[in-house]
Amino acid sequence: MIIKKFVAKTEEEAVKNARVELGDGMVIMNVRIVKPGGFFGFFRRAQTEVTAAIEEVSDKVQTGVKPSSLPSYRPSDSQKQEIDLSAVRDVAMKMEDIGKKDREADKPKAAEVGKDPKEDTSGEDSSKAISEKLDSIHSLIEKQIKGEQGESAESGKEEKGGNKEDDEISKFLSLIADTLRDNEVEEKYVNSIVEEARHLRKPGVSIDYMLSGIYQRLILKFGEASTIEKNSPESEAILFLGPTGVGKTTTIAKIASRLVVQDKKRIALVTTDTYRVKAAEQLRTYADILNVPFRIVYVEDDMKSALKEFKNFDFVLVDTAGHSPKNDEQMGNQKQFIDLTKEAMKINVFLVLSVTTKYRDLKNIADTYSRFTDYRLIFTKLDETTTLGNMLNLKLHTGEDVSYVTNGQDVPDDIEVFDAQKTVRVLLGGKSSD
């Protein structure tokens, strides 16, 4: 992949220069308003910097990729990146698969190659172009960060140029750290991420290479989403735990709707939340709409009876009362219900948390539940915050899988499977693709 930056007085002029040099097949990766200063040309006053990219055609690309999907542009030696991109043949073979789901979801808003920049007034297209660029080199970066191509970078830099490069990279890493802090990522995790990025520093390595490396490492830290799947014929109980007010009942309704309508599964709804009559009635209403059975559990015998009654169902979704992690008696009661359910059938537990909660409180809640059960994470209320650092903080603190996120009150629409790429783009200063 050829990645170049073009600086001009206006965005239109910079894009025009990029198209002249790279050809019509180029993709706009990023558009930035240049600020005062001298760092890497980013901060020149009253100018716009456009980062553009185009796939380099490799003679070693294997068959199986449509010729029309590869640009015809061949750069001169002076235009090639300073890192070895020989693995582009591997990327080309997977271009149609990598990030396909993400791009299809964003298709109505996706940036068009060669689109007139004057038509974009919101910056949304630039964000999409960044995600497409990062998606397309997903496999390549994974190999690079493992060191398979680290030795291929140029090393014959002049001493003066090397010092300038070190200064630029240091400032770049500082910008990354500040962006993560702005997203409320814990300082120890910020330092760890920046320190890992320093290992990507080698003579001749570009800023774009390092940015892609950071992006990929953060995705790997989040890992794949762990969702509800039917892998065996036996019935499975799914318990939803968490404090009051995080949206457990609404989240259960969203998941139940998808299991019934989309996946055609037989489910039953159970609630142990007898503290809030409104929550039980709300879940009963959803059960009536979905035409599924519903039970209220007051004591252990009620739970035994409900589980026995629903033993031939695919899933039994259990709403639990929200308790303070400081209330040992109430937390003990929840543990008893969990243990009782484990004896009756296969069990999965989700800890539902609001991303708007302070990290110190999130950590305390997660630690409390960790004492008596394993769980997967669901984050709610993404629509009520502009920072997603708590998602990374809690993932790294607990090591548990993130499964779903919710971004509103509408049932069943405002829920989706956790998307690490989308979250990392926001953490690194990009816009959400929603």
C-alpha positions in Angstrom: 0.0 0.0 0.0 1.3 3.4 -1.0 0.4 6.1 1.6 1.2 9.7 1.0 0.3 13.1 2.5 -0.6 16.2 0.5 -0.7 19.6 2.0 -2.4 22.6 0.3 -4.3 25.7 1.1 -7.7 24.0 0.7 -9.0 20.4 1.0 -10.1 20.5 -2.6 -6.7 21.4 -3.8 -5.0 18.7 -1.7 -7.4 16.0 -2.9 -6.8 17.2 -6.5 -3.0 16.9 -6.0 -3.5 13.4 -4.5 -5.6 12.3 -7.4 -3.1 13.6 -10.0 -0.2 11.8 -8.4 -1.9 8.5 -7.2 -4.6 8.2 -9.8 -8.4 7.9 -9.5 -8.1 4.6 -7.6 -6.7 6.4 -4.5 -8.7 6.5 -1.2 -8.8 9.4 1.1 -7.7 8.1 4.5 -7.8 11.3 6.6 -8.4 15.0 6.2 -6.9 17.3 8.9 -6.9 21.0 9.4 -3.3 22.0 9.9 -2.6 23.7 13.2 0.3 26.2 14.0 3.7 24.6 14.5 6.3 22.6 12.7 5.7 19.0 13.6 5.7 16.8 10.5 4.0 19.5 8.5 0.7 18.8 10.3 0.5 22.2 11.9 1.2 24.7 9.2 -1.1 27.6 9.6 -4.1 27.9 7.2 -3.5 24.7 5.4 -5.2 21.3 5.0 -3.5 18.0 5.0 -5.0 15.0 3.1 -3.7 11.5 3.7 -4.3 9.3 0.7 -3.6 5.7 0.0 -3.6 3.3 -2.9 -2.9 -0.4 -3.1 0.4 -1.2 -4.9 0.1 -3.9 -7.6 2.4 -6.8 -6.8 3.7 -9.1 -9.5 3.5 -11.8 -6.9 -0.2 -11.5 -6.2 -1.7 -14.9 -6.6 -4.7 -15.7 -8.8 -8.2 -15.6 -7.2 -8.5 -11.8 -6.9 -10.5 -9.9 -9.4 -8.1 -7.8 -11.5 -10.6 -4.9 -11.4 -10.3 -4.8 -7.6 -6.6 -3.8 -7.8 -5.5 -0.3 -8.9 -3.4 0.0 -12.0 -1.1 2.7 -10.5 2.6 1.6 -10.1 4.7 4.1 -8.1 8.3 5.0 -8.8 11.0 3.9 -6.3 11.0 7.3 -4.8 7.3 7.1 -4.0 7.5 3.7 -2.2 7.0 3.5 1.5 10.1 3.0 3.6 8.7 -0.3 5.0 8.6 -3.6 3.2 5.0 -4.3 1.9 5.7 -7.6 0.3 2.9 -9.2 2.2 0.4 -7.2 0.1 -0.1 -10.4 -1.8 -1.6 -11.9 1.3 -3.8 -8.9 1.9 -5.0 -8.9 -1.7 -6.2 -12.5 -1.3 -8.3 -11.5 1.7 -9.4 -8.0 0.7 -13.0 -9.0 0.0 -13.4 -10.7 3.4 -11.5 -8.4 5.8 -13.9 -6.0 7.4 -16.7 -6.9 5.0 -19.3 -7.0 7.7 -18.3 -3.6 9.0 -18.3 -2.0 5.6 -21.7 -3.5 4.6 -23.2 -2.1 7.8 -21.8 1.4 7.0 -22.5 1.2 3.2 -25.2 3.9 3.1 -22.7 6.4 4.6 -19.4 5.1 3.3 -17.1 7.5 1.6 -16.9 7.1 -2.2 -13.5 6.9 -3.9 -13.0 10.1 -5.7 -15.9 11.9 -4.1 -15.9 15.7 -4.3 -14.7 16.8 -0.9 -17.0 19.8 -1.0 -20.0 17.5 -0.7 -18.7 16.3 2.7 -19.5 18.9 5.4 -19.6 16.6 8.5 -16.2 14.7 8.2 -18.1 11.4 8.1 -16.6 10.3 4.8 -13.1 10.8 6.1 -13.8 8.6 9.1 -15.1 5.9 6.8 -12.1 6.1 4.6 -9.8 5.6 7.6 -11.7 2.5 8.6 -11.5 1.1 5.1 -7.8 1.7 5.0 -7.3 0.1 8.4 -9.5 -2.9 7.5 -7.7 -3.5 4.2 -4.3 -3.9 5.9 -5.7 -5.8 8.8 -3.8 -9.0 8.0 -0.6 -7.2 7.0 -0.4 -5.3 10.2 -1.0 -8.4 12.3 2.1 -10.0 10.6 4.1 -6.8 11.0 3.4 -6.4 14.7 4.6 -9.9 15.2 7.9 -8.9 13.8 7.7 -11.0 10.6 8.6 -7.9 8.5 10.3 -5.7 11.0 13.7 -6.2 9.5 12.7 -5.0 6.1 12.5 -1.3 7.0 15.2 1.0 5.6 18.0 1.7 8.0 20.3 4.0 6.0 19.0 7.3 7.2 21.2 10.3 7.7 21.9 11.3 11.3 20.1 14.6 10.9 17.0 13.0 9.4 17.0 10.3 12.1 16.9 12.9 14.8 14.0 14.7 13.1 12.2 11.4 12.7 12.6 10.6 16.4 11.2 13.9 17.3 8.2 13.4 15.1 7.5 10.0 16.4 7.8 11.1 20.0 5.2 13.9 19.4 3.0 11.4 17.6 3.0 9.0 20.6 2.3 12.0 22.8 -0.8 12.8 20.7 -1.9 9.2 20.9 -1.6 9.2 24.7 -3.5 12.5 25.0 -6.3 11.1 22.8 -6.6 8.0 24.9 -6.7 10.1 28.1 -9.4 12.3 26.6 -11.4 9.1 26.2 -10.9 8.4 29.9 -8.6 5.4 29.4 -6.8 4.7 32.7 -3.3 6.2 32.9 -1.6 2.8 33.5 -3.2 1.4 30.3 -2.3 4.5 28.3 1.3 4.1 29.4 1.3 0.4 28.5 -0.2 1.1 25.1 2.4 3.8 24.3 5.2 1.6 25.5 4.1 -1.2 23.3 4.0 1.3 20.4 7.6 2.3 21.0 8.6 -1.3 20.1 7.2 -0.5 16.6 9.8 2.2 16.2 12.5 1.3 13.7 14.5 3.4 11.3 12.4 4.4 8.4 9.1 3.3 9.9 6.3 5.8 9.0 3.7 7.4 11.3 1.0 5.5 9.4 2.7 2.2 10.1 2.8 3.0 13.8 -0.8 4.2 13.9 -2.0 1.0 12.2 0.1 -1.1 14.6 -1.6 0.7 17.6 -5.0 0.2 16.0 -4.4 -3.5 15.5 -3.0 -4.1 19.0 -6.0 -2.4 20.6 -8.3 -4.6 18.6 -6.4 -7.7 19.7 -6.7 -6.5 23.3 -10.5 -6.4 23.0 -10.7 -9.8 21.2 -13.7 -11.2 19.5 -17.2 -10.7 20.8 -18.7 -13.6 22.6 -22.4 -13.9 21.9 -25.3 -16.2 22.7 -25.2 -19.2 20.5 -27.0 -22.6 20.6 -24.2 -25.2 20.4 -26.0 -28.1 22.1 -29.5 -29.5 22.3 -29.7 -29.0 26.1 -31.5 -26.1 27.6 -29.4 -23.1 28.7 -30.1 -20.6 31.4 -28.7 -17.1 30.8 -28.5 -14.8 33.8 -28.2 -11.1 33.6 -26.5 -9.5 36.6 -25.6 -5.9 37.4 -26.5 -2.8 39.5 -29.8 -1.0 39.5 -30.4 1.5 36.7 -28.0 0.1 34.0 -30.9 -1.2 31.8 -30.8 -5.0 32.4 -34.5 -5.5 31.8 -34.5 -3.6 28.5 -31.4 -5.4 27.4 -33.0 -8.7 28.1 -36.0 -7.7 26.1 -33.8 -6.8 23.1 -31.9 -10.1 23.2 -35.1 -12.1 23.7 -36.7 -10.4 20.7 -33.7 -11.3 18.5 -33.6 -14.9 19.8 -37.4 -15.4 19.1 -37.8 -13.4 15.9 -34.5 -13.8 14.1 -33.2 -17.1 15.4 -36.5 -18.8 15.9 -35.6 -20.1 19.4 -37.9 -21.2 22.1 -37.3 -19.1 25.1 -38.8 -18.4 28.5 -38.4 -15.3 30.7 -37.9 -15.4 34.4 -37.3 -12.6 36.9 -35.9 -12.7 40.4 -36.3 -9.0 40.8 -39.1 -8.8 43.3 -37.9 -5.5 44.7 -39.2 -3.4 41.7 -42.7 -4.2 40.6 -42.3 -2.1 37.6 -39.4 -4.2 36.3 -41.4 -7.4 36.6 -44.4 -5.9 34.9 -42.2 -4.5 32.1 -40.7 -8.0 31.4 -44.2 -9.5 31.6 -45.3 -7.1 28.9 -42.4 -8.1 26.6 -43.1 -11.7 27.2 -46.8 -11.2 26.1 -45.6 -9.4 23.0 -43.2 -12.2 22.1 -45.8 -14.8 23.2 -43.3 -16.6 25.5 -43.8 -17.9 29.0 -42.9 -15.7 32.0 -42.4 -16.5 35.7 -41.6 -14.4 38.8 -39.3 -16.1 41.3 -39.5 -15.2 44.9 -37.7 -18.1 46.6 -35.4 -20.9 45.7 -38.3 -23.4 45.3 -39.8 -21.1 42.7 -36.6 -21.1 40.7 -36.4 -24.9 40.9 -39.9 -25.2 39.6 -39.4 -22.7 36.8 -36.2 -24.4 35.6 -37.9 -27.8 35.6 -40.8 -26.4 33.7 -38.6 -24.9 31.0 -36.0 -27.7 30.7 -37.0 -28.4 27.1 -36.7 -24.8 26.0 -33.6 -23.5 24.1 -32.9 -20.6 26.5 -34.2 -19.4 29.8 -33.4 -15.7 30.2 -33.2 -14.7 33.9 -33.5 -11.0 35.0 -32.0 -10.4 38.5 -32.4 -7.6 41.0 -29.9 -4.8 40.9 -28.0 -4.8 44.2 -25.3 -2.6 45.6 -22.0 -4.5 45.7 -21.6 -3.3 49.3 -24.7 -5.3 50.4 -23.2 -8.7 51.3 -26.6 -10.3 52.1 -28.2 -9.4 48.8 -25.1 -10.5 46.8 -25.2 -13.7 48.8 -28.8 -14.3 47.7 -27.7 -13.8 44.0 -25.0 -16.4 44.4 -27.5 -18.9 45.7 -29.7 -18.4 42.7 -26.7 -18.8 40.4 -25.6 -22.0 42.2 -29.1 -23.4 42.1 -29.4 -22.7 38.3 -26.0 -24.4 37.7 -27.4 -27.6 39.2 -30.4 -27.6 36.9 -28.9 -26.8 33.5 -26.1 -25.3 31.6 -25.5 -21.7 32.6 -24.1 -18.5 31.1 -23.8 -15.2 33.0 -23.7 -11.6 31.6 -22.7 -8.7 33.7 -24.6 -5.6 32.5 -22.8 -2.3 33.1 -23.4 1.3 32.0 -20.4 2.8 30.2 -21.3 6.1 31.9 -20.4 4.8 35.4 -17.2 5.9 37.0 -14.4 3.4 36.3 -13.6 3.1 40.1 -17.2 2.0 40.6 -17.2 -0.3 37.6 -14.1 -2.0 38.9 -15.6 -2.5 42.3 -18.8 -4.0 40.8 -16.9 -6.3 38.5 -14.6 -7.5 41.3 -17.5 -8.2 43.6 -19.3 -10.4 41.0 -16.0 -12.1 40.1 -15.8 -13.6 43.6 -18.7 -16.0 42.9 -19.2 -16.4 39.1 -17.6 -16.1 35.7 -19.3 -13.7 33.3 -19.3 -11.9 30.0 -19.7 -8.2 29.7 -22.5 -6.1 28.2 -22.1 -2.3 28.1 -25.2 -0.1 28.0 -25.9 3.6 27.4 -23.3 4.2 24.7 -25.7 6.9 23.4 -25.2 8.9 26.6 -21.5 9.4 26.5 -18.8 10.6 24.1 -16.0 8.6 25.7 -15.6 4.8 25.6 -12.4 4.4 27.6 -14.3 2.5 30.4 -14.9 -0.3 27.9 -11.1 -0.8 27.4 -10.4 -0.2 31.1 -12.8 -2.9 32.3 -11.9 -5.4 29.6 -8.2 -5.1 30.5 -9.0 -5.2 34.3 -11.3 -8.3 34.2 -10.0 -10.1 31.1 -13.6 -11.1 30.4 -15.2 -11.1 26.9 -17.3 -8.2 25.7 -20.5 -9.5 24.1 -23.0 -6.7 23.3 -23.5 -3.0 23.5 -26.7 -1.0 23.7 -27.2 2.6 22.5 -30.8 3.5 23.3 -34.1 2.4 24.7 -35.8 1.1 21.5 -36.6 -2.7 21.6 -35.2 -4.6 19.8 -33.2 -2.2 17.6 -30.8 -0.5 20.0 -28.4 -3.4 20.6 -25.6 -4.8 18.6 -22.8 -7.3 18.9 -19.7 -5.6 20.2 -17.5 -4.4 17.4 -13.8 -3.9 18.5 -12.9 -2.1 15.3 -15.6 0.5 15.7 -14.7 1.0 19.4 -11.0 1.4 18.7 -11.6 4.0 16.0 -13.4 6.1 18.6 -10.7 5.6 21.2 -8.1 6.8 18.7 -10.0 10.0 17.9 -12.2 8.9 15.0 -16.0 9.2 14.8 -18.4 6.4 15.5 -19.9 5.0 12.3 -23.4 4.9 13.7 
